[in-house]
Amino acid sequence: MAKYGEIALKGLNKNTFEDLLVRNIKRRIKRCGEFKITRNQSTIYIAPENDGADIEKAIDWVTKTFGVAAVQRAAVLPKDFDEIVKQGMPYLEEALGNAKTFKVEAKRSDKRFPLRSPEIQQELGAAILEAYPHLTVDVHEPDVTVKCEIRDSNAYLSALRIIAAGGIPVGSSGTALLLLSGGIDSPVAAYMMAKRGIGVDAIHFQSPPYTSERALMKVEELCEELVPYCGDIRFYIVPFTEIQEALRDNCPEEYFTVIMRRLMIKITNRMCRDHDYKAIITGESVGQVASQTIMALGCTDKAAEYPVFRPVIGMDKKEITEIARKIGTFETSIQPYEDCCTVFTPKHPRTKPVLAEVEAAEARFDFEPLIEKAIANIEIKDFKL
């Protein structure tokens, strides 16, 4: 049983979010075998159609699906209390065998069932104490909460609750283009914006021979690791060498980084316009490096034609790293392969750039022909669920 979180509060738009969530779940678990999916009262029921279905793998995919707050593996039982006890006690062994305390929560959606919710809780609690005499009841902080739901067609008994990704379904908030480097921060930014329902594609700036093929492979691995959360990712690889060399040769060194970021944004603007993305996502965090001071970010934003989302803007490195570990991107991100942001890094970058000075320095060279050339030679790869 996949339980909703935020979707339950969506009012008149709830059905739209539910339909999208069901589609997202179906796409993720189709590789796990044949399942029947139904929904009722803020719950999606996912039942294997045959013995060939891999339930454990399906649970793993569903817990990574944004829009699902929690997953409960449940026994589907007849709506007969004696049968619930008879079949349910062995089923609860895995959850209750090593526990010390428990409580029972009951929900009776089918009012024809003879026992009311408090009575189900009392009677089922007594049956559990008889079957597992080592247990005691703790209604405040139990080791295990046993849930019994009486629905229209069946009774559902569960005890193992897995916290899932939360958020809202990917695709419910439009699409955006992520500036994906090989670092820790930008994959976390992708994850966080996908959690808010945004479909994420990625753009990466490559500068051979200054950056290696292995560095590109590292970023492709990050795309693959993000797919379980973000869904399909279209990956744009921008040849950036000539632009960086022109920048090195024609602009003041102290402004190299901020102008480079502005040129990246200008290319990303074009990709957003051509492919109907509604926003740009970056992994920038205030004060983390010289190009991420308030003044530098302001200069970068002036080059943007679309909203720039920076979901990790107020986080420190420890917080970002914790999320990277949770979603499985950290070990890939720390592989020692350079990205284009480390090419021609100035010794003394300007941490408080003035926009007029930055624009004047950028105007010393006409970058437009190189931008057009880079866009014409973009390589595209698709990473799919």
Secondary structure in CASP SS format (residue, H / E / C, confidence):
PFRMAT SS
TARGET T0000
AUTHOR 0000-0000-0000
METHOD secondary structure of the structure
MODEL  1
M C 1.00
A E 1.00
K E 1.00
Y E 1.00
G C 1.00
E H 1.00
I H 1.00
A H 1.00
L H 1.00
K C 1.00
G H 1.00
L H 1.00
N H 1.00
K H 1.00
N H 1.00
T H 1.00
F H 1.00
E H 1.00
D H 1.00
L H 1.00
L H 1.00
V H 1.00
R H 1.00
N H 1.00
I H 1.00
K H 1.00
R H 1.00
R H 1.00
I H 1.00
K H 1.00
R H 1.00
C H 1.00
G C 1.00
E C 1.00
F E 1.00
K E 1.00
I E 1.00
T E 1.00
R E 1.00
N E 1.00
Q C 1.00
S C 1.00
T E 1.00
I E 1.00
Y E 1.00
I E 1.00
A E 1.00
P E 1.00
E C 1.00
N C 1.00
D C 1.00
G C 1.00
A C 1.00
D C 1.00
I H 1.00
E H 1.00
K H 1.00
A H 1.00
I H 1.00
D H 1.00
W H 1.00
V H 1.00
T H 1.00
K C 1.00
T C 1.00
F C 1.00
G C 1.00
V E 1.00
A E 1.00
A E 1.00
V E 1.00
Q E 1.00
R E 1.00
A E 1.00
A E 1.00
V E 1.00
L E 1.00
P C 1.00
K C 1.00
D C 1.00
F H 1.00
D H 1.00
E H 1.00
I H 1.00
V H 1.00
K H 1.00
Q H 1.00
G H 1.00
M H 1.00
P H 1.00
Y H 1.00
L C 1.00
E H 1.00
E H 1.00
A H 1.00
L H 1.00
G C 1.00
N C 1.00
A C 1.00
K C 1.00
T E 1.00
F E 1.00
K E 1.00
V E 1.00
E E 1.00
A E 1.00
K E 1.00
R E 1.00
S C 1.00
D C 1.00
K C 1.00
R C 1.00
F C 1.00
P C 1.00
L C 1.00
R C 1.00
S H 1.00
P H 1.00
E H 1.00
I H 1.00
Q H 1.00
Q H 1.00
E H 1.00
L H 1.00
G H 1.00
A H 1.00
A H 1.00
I H 1.00
L H 1.00
E H 1.00
A H 1.00
Y C 1.00
P C 1.00
H C 1.00
L C 1.00
T E 1.00
V E 1.00
D C 1.00
V C 1.00
H C 1.00
E C 1.00
P C 1.00
D C 1.00
V E 1.00
T E 1.00
V E 1.00
K E 1.00
C E 1.00
E E 1.00
I E 1.00
R C 1.00
D C 1.00
S C 1.00
N C 1.00
A E 1.00
Y E 1.00
L E 1.00
S E 1.00
A E 1.00
L E 1.00
R E 1.00
I E 1.00
I E 1.00
A C 1.00
A C 1.00
G C 1.00
G C 1.00
I E 1.00
P C 1.00
V C 1.00
G C 1.00
S C 1.00
S C 1.00
G C 1.00
T E 1.00
A E 1.00
L E 1.00
L E 1.00
L E 1.00
L C 1.00
S C 1.00
G C 1.00
G C 1.00
I C 1.00
D H 1.00
S H 1.00
P H 1.00
V H 1.00
A H 1.00
A H 1.00
Y H 1.00
M H 1.00
M H 1.00
A H 1.00
K H 1.00
R E 1.00
G C 1.00
I C 1.00
G E 1.00
V E 1.00
D E 1.00
A E 1.00
I E 1.00
H E 1.00
F E 1.00
Q E 1.00
S C 1.00
P C 1.00
P C 1.00
Y C 1.00
T C 1.00
S C 1.00
E H 1.00
R H 1.00
A H 1.00
L H 1.00
M H 1.00
K H 1.00
V H 1.00
E H 1.00
E H 1.00
L H 1.00
C H 1.00
E H 1.00
E H 1.00
L H 1.00
V H 1.00
P H 1.00
Y H 1.00
C H 1.00
G C 1.00
D C 1.00
I E 1.00
R E 1.00
F E 1.00
Y E 1.00
I E 1.00
V E 1.00
P E 1.00
F C 1.00
T H 1.00
E H 1.00
I H 1.00
Q H 1.00
E H 1.00
A H 1.00
L H 1.00
R H 1.00
D H 1.00
N H 1.00
C C 1.00
P C 1.00
E H 1.00
E H 1.00
Y H 1.00
F H 1.00
T H 1.00
V H 1.00
I H 1.00
M H 1.00
R H 1.00
R H 1.00
L H 1.00
M H 1.00
I H 1.00
K H 1.00
I H 1.00
T H 1.00
N H 1.00
R H 1.00
M H 1.00
C H 1.00
R H 1.00
D H 1.00
H H 1.00
D C 1.00
Y C 1.00
K C 1.00
A C 1.00
I E 1.00
I E 1.00
T C 1.00
G C 1.00
E C 1.00
S C 1.00
V C 1.00
G C 1.00
Q C 1.00
V C 1.00
A H 1.00
S H 1.00
Q H 1.00
T C 1.00
I H 1.00
M H 1.00
A H 1.00
L H 1.00
G H 1.00
C H 1.00
T H 1.00
D H 1.00
K C 1.00
A C 1.00
A C 1.00
E C 1.00
Y C 1.00
P C 1.00
V E 1.00
F E 1.00
R C 1.00
P C 1.00
V C 1.00
I C 1.00
G C 1.00
M C 1.00
D C 1.00
K H 1.00
K H 1.00
E H 1.00
I H 1.00
T H 1.00
E H 1.00
I H 1.00
A H 1.00
R H 1.00
K H 1.00
I H 1.00
G C 1.00
T C 1.00
F H 1.00
E H 1.00
T H 1.00
S H 1.00
I C 1.00
Q C 1.00
P C 1.00
Y C 1.00
E C 1.00
D C 1.00
C H 1.00
C H 1.00
T H 1.00
V C 1.00
F C 1.00
T C 1.00
P C 1.00
K C 1.00
H C 1.00
P C 1.00
R C 1.00
T C 1.00
K C 1.00
P C 1.00
V C 1.00
L H 1.00
A H 1.00
E H 1.00
V H 1.00
E H 1.00
A H 1.00
A H 1.00
E H 1.00
A C 1.00
R C 1.00
F C 1.00
D C 1.00
F C 1.00
E H 1.00
P H 1.00
L H 1.00
I H 1.00
E H 1.00
K H 1.00
A H 1.00
I H 1.00
A H 1.00
N C 1.00
I C 1.00
E E 1.00
I E 1.00
K E 1.00
D E 1.00
F E 1.00
K C 1.00
L C 1.00
END
